[in-house]
Amino acid sequence: MSRRIAPGPGQESVWDYPRPPRVERVARRLRVVFNGLLIADTARGLRVLETSHPPTYYLPQADIRMEHLSLAPGYRTYCEFKGIAVYWNVQVAGRAADHAAWSYPEPEPGFEAIRDHLAFYAGKMDACFVDDEQVQAQAGHFYGGWITSSIVGPFKGGLGTFGW
């Protein structure tokens, strides 16, 4: 692991997050924009916190313009904590992003709160926001954390971090 960065005032270190992960409510506004359209906007989100990862934000389906999402047929992954994930394609006005979001229709015990919520890969969207701050995508093709100025790393996902 790279050297842990000490958090400053108002910041959290991802190295203080738990393993196994924890789900908590978020009292911040979360937004997702794709092809110029605000496809998700909520103040009722959740975040999953796990050691070495930026938070993964889950937005309730009721606050997502689901008419722009379709299930990605046959594509699934397994998380030892949350269970089986299904993936969603996003399409707006002829532009598409495959496997751009995911959800857990039947989450494992302890993660029931994320049922009927979706998480979005910030790197596949035009912009994702926590309050008014545009997030940076967590590195790597698999991880979906959102990096803001309120967290410090180093973060899992980049080259050489697979074994963390």
Secondary structure, 3 states (H helix, E strand, C coil): CCCCCCCCCCCEEHHHCCCCCEEEECCCCEEEEECCEEEEEECCCEEEECCCCCCEEEEEHHHECHHHEEEEEEEEEEECCCEEEEEEEEEECCEEEEEEEEECCCCCCCCHHHCCEEEECHHHCCEEEECCEECEECCCCCCCCEECCCEECCCCCCCCCCCC
